[in-house]
Amino acid sequence: MLTNHKTVTILPDSPLDQVLKAAEASGEPVVIDTGDDRYAIRVTRLEANGEPFAGYDPEKAVAGLRALGDALAGVDREALLHNLREQHEQRGRGRPTHSTMEQHYVAVASS
C-alpha cells in the first residue's frame, strides 16, 4: 500500500494524460525537465485499490533478474565491484568514509 504519496490531478485526455498513457504502454520513462533538473519517471497504473503490486508476478520478476545477467555480459566484474566499493567509500550524507572509520578505530584502540 502506498503511504505518504503526493497526487497530482490532471484532466482526462489532456496532453499530459496522453503522454502518461503512452509511457505506460511503451514502458519507457517520461522525462520531466524543470529547467534546473531533469527527472525520469516510470509510469505504473495503480490498481483500483491503490496498490501498485496487486498484479505482481514473481515468475516475471525472477525472469527479469535472470535477464539482468545478459545485460552485464562483457562487463569486467572485478572492475565493476572495485568501482562500486570506491563510490561506497565516498563521503555521503552523514556517512563516514572508510578512511575516517579506520582513523576512529585507531584512535579508540590507542587510547
Helices and strands as residue ranges (DSSP letters): H 15-26, E 30-33, E 38-41, H 58-71, H 77-89, H 98-110
